[in-house]
Amino acid sequence: MRGSLPANLRDVLPRAELDVEAALEKVRPICEDVRHRGAAAVRELTARFDGVEIATTRVPAEAIARALDELDPAVRAALEESIRRARLVHRDQRRSDVTTEVVPGGTVTERWVPVDRVGLYVPGGRAVYPSSVVMNVVPAQEAGVASLAVTSPAQKEHDGLPHPTILAACALLGVDEVYSAGGAQAVAMFAYGTEECEPATMVTGPGNIWVAAAKRLLKGRIGIDSEAGPTEIAILADETADPVHVAADLISQAEHDVIAAAVLVTTSPELADAVEKELPGQVAATRHSERITEALAGRQSGIVLVDSLDDGLKVVDAYAAEHLEIHTADAAAVAARVRNAGAIFVGPWSPVSLGDYLAGSNHVLPTGGCACHSSGLSVQSFLRGIHVVDYTREALAGAAAHVSVLADAEDLPAHGAAVRARFDGQVPS
């Protein structure tokens, strides 16, 4: 993209195709089945899609306790530290009620109230994500949500239970309501409720296209955090960047999925060449080299050359990446100029991998360019602001004439009459 940038910048940048709209019609009958037949439908759909028969969707308490007892001590220590750091960050996101005196005797209080119950979705496809348990549960708990449940796909190799590391993470967080259910049927289970699972007010957490489609379909009946698409990383770099670091970080996100996106935006042709030369050796040394190779070769990944850092910032703002790394001179100052990103990682010592597990930040982030209007999961995601209006007679009298005038201007005279009725049908003078 040397020279002047195109006006339709967002449309020409690399991006994974994710046709949630097309998936809607496929998940609709699944969700309707769960709505009408409850847990029996969830169990049958689990057998069809996950290839495992389960007697109940609810994970027994003893299975959760056993998973924690058998957890590798090193993994336990890492999860406990991840939880500790996440609590530090998310605890500081709590909101305080604020009361504003609009006029003497007239106040409006903004009261922050957590949602009643949330269903937290933890993926279980190509990888195991106990970190997603932490990222979903901690902000919900810190928001004060009274009832929360976790669901994760049934695993054939684990007798129809979610992966034991996921169960162990739930135990560490004090979550004892866990379900073996994945895909659209899990979202529908939380939306409609079954005889084994009470309905939830809200569903959060990343998943595949079927999860995203079910969220879109059922939004309104339930609140959702986002329609998560394929993971993505963008790196803004100049000639000071280390190509070894840049290549490693592109690979780390490409490891998630064959449709994961990895995009380098740079002012330096020399860095671009060095990264291209570095990638094959690093990819060959990884366990998931075939998956990574396909992701890096896909239309969603690529290298974008720009003339200046100013142009680079325009490109990454248009791309609005889930994860954005800054590898430039004075990286903090450059990062401060970014407007659109799910999370920003500043300099060579703040890789996305740190954010995935242990930075304290949340890794449930907007994808597909949605970071231009949406935020990642936080305590705020689980809170609702409620305005509490409290006026005295005198304070209402002072507003009555204006209310009456505006009501008439909108041709809603009963609005004004409702105020005048409190003053014997007259507008107070």
C-alpha positions in Angstrom: 0.0 0.0 0.0 2.7 2.4 -0.9 1.5 5.8 -2.0 -1.9 7.2 -1.1 -4.1 4.8 0.8 -7.4 3.8 -0.8 -10.6 5.3 0.6 -12.1 1.8 1.1 -9.1 0.7 3.3 -11.1 -1.5 5.5 -12.5 -3.5 2.6 -9.1 -4.2 0.9 -7.2 -5.4 4.0 -6.7 -9.2 4.6 -9.6 -10.7 6.5 -11.0 -14.2 7.1 -14.3 -15.0 5.6 -17.0 -15.8 8.2 -20.5 -16.0 6.8 -22.5 -16.0 10.0 -25.6 -15.0 8.1 -25.4 -18.2 6.1 -24.9 -20.3 9.3 -28.1 -18.8 10.8 -30.4 -21.1 8.9 -28.4 -24.1 9.9 -28.5 -23.3 13.6 -32.1 -22.2 13.7 -33.6 -25.8 13.8 -31.0 -26.8 16.4 -32.0 -23.9 18.7 -35.7 -24.7 18.1 -35.1 -28.3 18.9 -33.5 -27.4 22.2 -36.3 -24.9 22.9 -39.0 -27.6 22.5 -37.3 -30.7 23.8 -34.8 -29.4 26.3 -32.0 -31.6 27.6 -32.9 -34.5 25.5 -32.3 -32.5 22.4 -28.9 -31.2 23.8 -27.9 -34.8 24.5 -28.9 -36.1 21.0 -27.2 -33.1 19.3 -24.0 -33.8 21.3 -24.1 -37.4 20.1 -24.6 -36.2 16.5 -21.9 -33.5 16.4 -19.4 -34.6 19.0 -19.7 -38.3 18.6 -20.3 -39.0 22.3 -23.3 -40.3 24.3 -23.9 -38.5 27.6 -26.4 -39.4 30.2 -26.8 -35.9 31.5 -25.5 -32.5 30.5 -24.6 -31.5 34.1 -21.1 -32.4 35.1 -21.1 -34.3 38.4 -19.4 -32.4 41.3 -17.1 -35.3 41.9 -15.7 -35.1 38.4 -14.9 -31.4 38.9 -13.2 -32.2 42.2 -11.3 -35.1 40.7 -10.0 -33.0 37.9 -8.5 -30.5 40.3 -6.9 -33.3 42.4 -5.3 -34.8 39.3 -4.2 -31.5 37.8 -0.4 -31.1 37.1 1.0 -28.9 39.9 2.8 -26.7 37.5 -0.4 -26.1 35.5 -2.3 -25.4 38.8 0.3 -22.9 39.8 0.1 -21.1 36.5 -3.7 -21.0 36.5 -3.7 -19.7 40.1 -1.3 -16.9 39.1 -3.4 -16.1 36.0 -6.5 -15.9 38.2 -4.7 -13.6 40.7 -3.5 -11.2 38.0 -6.9 -11.2 36.3 -8.6 -10.4 39.6 -6.3 -7.4 40.2 -7.1 -5.9 36.8 -10.9 -6.6 36.8 -11.4 -5.6 40.4 -10.4 -2.1 39.4 -13.0 -2.0 36.7 -15.9 -2.0 39.3 -18.3 0.9 38.9 -19.6 3.1 41.7 -23.1 4.5 41.9 -23.1 8.2 41.1 -25.8 10.7 42.2 -26.2 14.0 40.4 -28.3 16.9 41.8 -29.9 18.3 38.7 -31.8 21.0 40.6 -32.4 21.5 44.4 -34.7 18.5 45.3 -34.2 16.7 42.0 -31.6 14.0 41.6 -30.7 11.3 39.2 -28.6 8.3 40.4 -26.9 5.9 38.1 -27.0 2.6 39.8 -24.9 -0.3 38.5 -26.5 -3.7 38.8 -25.1 -7.0 37.6 -27.1 -9.3 35.4 -28.8 -12.1 37.3 -27.3 -15.1 35.6 -24.7 -15.8 32.9 -23.8 -18.7 30.8 -20.1 -18.8 30.0 -19.0 -20.7 26.9 -15.5 -22.2 26.8 -14.4 -23.7 23.4 -13.2 -27.2 23.1 -12.2 -27.8 19.5 -8.6 -27.9 18.3 -7.2 -26.8 21.6 -8.0 -26.8 25.3 -8.8 -23.4 26.8 -8.7 -23.3 30.6 -7.5 -19.7 30.2 -10.9 -18.9 28.7 -12.5 -20.2 31.9 -10.5 -17.6 33.8 -11.3 -14.8 31.3 -15.0 -15.4 31.4 -15.5 -16.2 35.1 -13.3 -13.6 36.8 -15.0 -10.5 35.4 -18.5 -12.0 36.0 -17.5 -12.7 39.6 -16.0 -9.3 40.1 -19.1 -7.7 38.7 -21.1 -9.5 41.4 -23.1 -11.9 39.2 -25.0 -14.1 41.6 -25.4 -17.1 39.3 -23.0 -18.3 36.7 -22.5 -21.6 34.8 -19.8 -22.8 32.4 -20.3 -25.0 29.4 -17.7 -26.7 27.2 -18.1 -29.4 24.5 -18.2 -33.0 25.6 -15.0 -34.8 24.9 -15.1 -38.4 23.6 -11.7 -39.2 25.1 -12.9 -38.0 28.5 -16.1 -40.0 28.7 -18.4 -37.2 27.6 -17.1 -34.6 30.0 -15.3 -31.4 29.1 -11.5 -31.6 29.2 -10.3 -32.1 32.8 -8.1 -29.0 32.7 -11.2 -26.9 32.0 -13.0 -28.6 34.9 -10.0 -28.0 37.2 -10.0 -24.3 36.2 -13.7 -24.2 37.2 -12.8 -25.7 40.6 -10.1 -23.2 41.2 -12.6 -20.4 40.6 -15.3 -21.9 42.8 -17.6 -22.7 39.9 -19.5 -25.9 40.5 -22.2 -25.6 37.8 -20.6 -27.0 34.6 -22.2 -28.5 31.6 -21.0 -30.9 28.8 -22.4 -29.0 25.8 -21.0 -27.2 22.9 -22.0 -25.4 19.7 -25.3 -23.8 19.0 -27.1 -26.3 21.3 -25.1 -25.0 24.2 -26.1 -21.4 23.5 -29.8 -22.5 23.1 -29.6 -24.4 26.4 -28.6 -21.2 28.2 -31.1 -19.1 26.3 -34.2 -21.3 26.8 -33.2 -23.4 29.8 -33.8 -27.1 30.1 -34.8 -29.4 32.9 -31.1 -29.7 33.7 -30.1 -26.1 33.3 -31.8 -22.9 34.3 -32.0 -20.2 31.6 -29.4 -17.4 31.6 -29.8 -13.7 31.2 -26.5 -13.4 29.2 -24.1 -15.7 27.3 -20.4 -14.8 26.8 -17.3 -16.4 25.5 -15.7 -17.2 22.2 -16.6 -20.2 19.9 -16.9 -21.3 16.3 -19.1 -20.0 13.6 -22.1 -22.1 14.9 -21.7 -20.5 18.4 -21.5 -17.0 16.7 -24.6 -17.7 14.6 -26.6 -19.0 17.6 -25.6 -15.9 19.6 -26.9 -13.7 16.7 -30.1 -15.7 16.4 -30.9 -15.5 20.1 -29.7 -12.0 20.9 -32.5 -10.2 22.5 -33.7 -13.2 24.4 -30.2 -13.3 25.9 -27.5 -10.6 26.1 -24.3 -11.5 24.4 -20.7 -10.1 24.5 -19.9 -10.5 20.8 -20.1 -12.8 17.8 -16.5 -14.0 18.0 -14.8 -14.8 14.7 -11.4 -16.3 13.9 -8.6 -15.0 16.1 -6.3 -12.3 14.6 -3.1 -10.5 15.2 -1.8 -7.4 13.5 1.7 -6.1 14.1 2.7 -2.5 13.4 6.5 -2.5 13.0 9.3 -0.3 11.7 13.0 -1.0 11.0 13.8 -1.3 14.7 11.7 -4.5 15.1 13.3 -7.9 15.6 12.1 -10.2 12.8 12.5 -13.2 15.1 10.0 -11.8 17.5 7.6 -10.6 14.8 7.7 -14.0 13.1 7.1 -15.9 16.4 4.2 -13.7 17.3 2.5 -14.1 13.9 2.9 -17.9 14.3 1.5 -17.9 17.8 -1.9 -16.7 16.6 -1.8 -18.7 13.4 -1.5 -21.7 15.6 -5.2 -21.4 16.7 -6.9 -22.3 13.5 -6.4 -22.6 9.7 -8.5 -19.4 9.3 -6.7 -17.4 12.0 -5.4 -14.1 10.7 -1.8 -12.8 11.0 -1.0 -9.4 9.4 2.2 -7.5 9.5 2.0 -3.7 8.7 5.5 -2.2 8.3 7.3 0.8 6.9 10.4 -1.4 6.3 10.8 -3.6 3.2 13.9 -5.0 4.9 11.9 -6.1 7.9 9.3 -7.6 5.7 11.9 -9.6 3.8 13.6 -10.7 7.1 10.3 -11.9 8.5 9.4 -13.8 5.4 12.8 -15.6 5.6 12.4 -16.3 9.3 8.9 -17.8 9.1 9.6 -21.2 7.4 12.2 -22.3 9.9 10.1 -21.3 12.9 6.9 -22.9 11.4 8.8 -26.2 10.7 9.8 -26.4 14.4 6.2 -26.1 15.7 3.9 -29.0 16.6 1.1 -27.6 14.5 3.1 -26.6 11.4 0.5 -27.7 8.9 -2.3 -25.7 10.5 0.0 -22.6 10.8 1.2 -22.9 7.2 -2.4 -22.9 6.0 -3.3 -19.9 8.1 -0.3 -17.9 7.0 -0.9 -18.7 3.4 -4.6 -17.8 3.6 -6.3 -14.7 2.2 -6.7 -13.5 5.8 -3.0 -13.1 6.4 -0.3 -11.1 4.7 2.3 -8.3 4.9 1.3 -4.7 4.2 4.0 -2.2 3.3 3.3 1.5 4.0 5.2 4.7 3.5 5.1 6.0 7.0 4.0 5.2 10.6 1.2 7.7 10.1 -0.1 5.5 7.2 0.6 2.4 9.3 -1.6 3.8 12.0 -4.4 4.5 9.5 -4.1 0.9 8.3 -4.2 -0.7 11.7 -7.1 1.5 12.8 -9.0 0.5 9.7 -8.2 -3.2 10.4 -9.3 -2.8 14.1 -7.5 -6.0 15.1 -8.4 -8.2 18.0 -4.7 -8.2 19.1 -2.4 -5.4 18.0 1.3 -5.4 18.7 3.5 -2.3 18.4 7.1 -3.0 17.5 8.5 0.5 16.7 10.8 3.1 18.1 9.0 4.8 21.0 6.3 2.1 20.9 4.4 3.5 23.9 3.9 6.9 22.1 2.8 5.1 18.9 0.4 2.8 20.9 -1.2 5.9 22.4 -2.2 7.1 18.9 -4.1 3.8 18.1 -7.9 4.2 18.3 -9.2 0.8 17.2 -8.0 -2.5 18.7 -9.3 -5.1 21.1 -6.0 -5.0 23.1 -2.7 -3.3 22.4 0.6 -4.9 23.2 3.5 -2.4 23.6 7.0 -3.2 22.6 9.1 -6.4 22.3 8.4 -7.6 25.9 4.5 -7.6 25.7 3.6 -10.4 23.3 0.0 -11.4 22.7 0.9 -14.8 24.3 1.3 -12.9 27.6 -2.2 -11.4 27.2 -3.6 -14.8 26.4 -2.6 -16.1 29.8 -1.0 -13.9 32.4 -0.9 -10.1 31.7 -4.1 -9.6 33.8 -5.9 -8.3 30.8 -8.8 -10.1 29.2 -8.4 -12.2 26.0 -12.1 -12.4 25.1 -11.9 -9.6 22.5 -13.8 -8.2 19.5 -12.8 -9.7 16.1 -13.5 -9.1 12.5 -13.0 -5.3 12.7 -15.6 -5.0 15.5 -12.9 -3.3 17.7 -13.8 -0.1 16.0 -17.1 -0.1 18.0 -16.9 -2.8 20.7 -14.7 -3.7 23.7 -13.3 -6.8 25.1 -15.0 -8.7 28.0 -14.8 -6.9 31.3 -16.6 -6.3 34.5 -18.6 -3.7 32.6 -19.9 -6.4 30.3 -21.9 -7.9 33.2 -23.3 -4.6 34.6 -26.4 -2.6 33.7 -26.7 1.1 34.4 -30.1 2.0 35.9 -31.1 5.6 36.3 -33.0 6.3 39.5 -35.0 9.6 39.3 -36.0 11.2 42.6 -37.7 14.7 42.4 -39.6 16.5 45.2 -42.9 18.4 44.5 -41.0 21.7 44.3 -38.4 20.3 41.9 -41.1 18.9 39.6 -43.0 22.2 39.7 -39.9 23.9 38.4 -39.8 21.6 35.4 -43.5 21.3 34.7 -43.8 24.1 32.2 -40.9 22.9 30.1 -42.3 19.3 30.2 -45.7 20.6 29.0 -44.2 22.6 26.2 -42.1 19.7 24.9 -45.0 17.3 25.2 -47.1 19.5 23.0 -44.2 20.0 20.5 -44.1 16.2 20.1 -47.9 15.9 19.9 -48.0 13.9 23.1 -50.3 16.0 25.2 -51.0 13.2 27.8 -47.4 13.5 28.8 -47.9 17.1 29.9 -51.3 16.3 31.4 -49.6 13.6 33.6 -47.5 16.4 35.2 -50.3 18.9 35.5 -52.5 16.3 37.2 -50.2 16.6 40.2 -51.0 20.3 40.4 -54.8 20.3 40.1 -54.5 20.3 36.3 -52.5 23.6 36.2 -48.9 24.3 35.2 -47.3 25.7 38.3 -46.0 29.2 37.9 
